[in-house]
Amino acid sequence: MRQPVVLGISGSVSRPSRTAALVCHILERLEKRGGVQSRLIELADAAPVLFAELTPAKLGSAAKAVIEAVEDADLLVAATPVYRGSYTGAFKHLFDLVDHRAFVGKPVVLAATGGTHLHGLVTEHELRPLFGFLNALTLPTTIYAVETDFADYRLADADVRARIERAVSEALDQLDLGAPVERMAIRA
């Protein structure tokens, strides 16, 4: 049986990043509880190659590799810092470049970080519609963390950790289901 491909995406374009730390924590829990291997794409690294062109047809090989990794993943952990009440422009640009047909039924864990609890619904009002448009399967439990939930860029809050455990359970249930939803072949 093929090992599931789990990919984390940090929509932050800065370093150090609480968003990247949150995604890493979620990926670590998926690896520990599910025995899966994961990979992290940080837009702090990938944004320059992704912004080199505005359409998928003109992307260079490095950008195409990022897009293919996102399209080919069996499970995504997609997280963004909240910027002006929404996801970052770099995060949106990444998902403007992917082929929507690769997302039909793909499970996605939604996560975000912000400076205040006032933006806590960004996962429901911004991220869930974005992935709904792509026909992805957004998991019920979302994760939102604020600056005070971290200590030295390491997740420290017990309530956020509990939500992560619930989201990880949901994600692992999706990976263990019977035959995955058939996705359309998009590359010849």
Secondary structure, 3 states (H helix, E strand, C coil): CCCCEEEEEECCCCCCCHHHHHHHHHHHHHHHHHCCEEEEEEHHHHHHHHCCCCCHHHCCHHHHHHHHHHHHCCEEEEEEECECCECCHHHHHHHHHCCHHHHCCCEEEEEEEECCHHHCCHHHHHHHHHHHHCCCEECCCCEEEEHHHEECCEECCHHHHHHHHHHHHHHHHHHHCCCCCCCCCCCC
